[in-house]
Amino acid sequence: MAPVPGSLTVAVIDDHPVVIEGIQTWLSEEPRISVAHTGETTDVEPGIADVLILDLNLHGRLAVDDIAMYAAAGQRVVAFSQFTEQRVVLESLEAGACEFVAKNEGRAHLVNTVLAAAGDRPYVTPTAAGVLVGDRGANRPKLSSQEHTALLWWFQSMSKASVARRMGVSVHTVDVYIRRARVKYAQVGRTAPTKADMLARAIEDGLVKPDDITGYESAAVGVSWPRDRAVSRG
């Protein structure tokens, strides 16, 4: 199926052709979505589409490491699986998946998840919600090492361009890391729409220490910033 100009694109990787055909049928009913690629293996480059729907069970192996690889490169990934055990769901989200969709959750949840992922917005499926509620550590989002590093250096008054150079990635990828961290906080009910909010959340969770942030002072109810450094909403 050729992508429609101006629409968001999706790639689908699943080792069962019937599942791929079903996903294509579901997505074809949403005019904002076009399927740009389908395949049975993870031999496609990151960035092939706005959102990658990835089957977790590919030819008998669990593809969590593939999620981490794609997420580290800035690719938005939606994990799609019949395996809904708590460990599998949490490992998928921790590896960097934007969301987890169970194969029995139906068209509406998959479409809504794809639209939300493409816009870097949170969308929690019933399966993921059940797992997060049951996870004792769910109130503290599990950020990847890349997300943590990007946030720390961004908090240290480095521009996103400087963070990108230091991490060896593009500015777009740094933006993805920061947006994904915001989504993860929103998923657990702790929204962080501004840079100051993100810093407050990170300090609350012990992800960064006030001493790590040169020139900033943390307070019990928030973060105060020096007058010569404005808080960005980027």
Secondary structure, 3 states (H helix, E strand, C coil): CCCCCCCEEEEEECCCHHHHHHHHHHHHCCCCEEEEEEECCCCCCCCCCCEEEEECEECCEECHHHHHHHHHCCCEEEEEECCCCHHHHHHHHHHCCCEEEECCCHHHHHHHHHHHHHCCCCCCCHHHHHHHHHCCCCCCCCCCHHHHHHHHHHHCCCCHHHHHHHHCCCHHHHHHHHHHHHHHHHHCCCCCCCHHHHHHHHHHCCCCCHHHCCCCEEECCEEECCCCCCCCCC
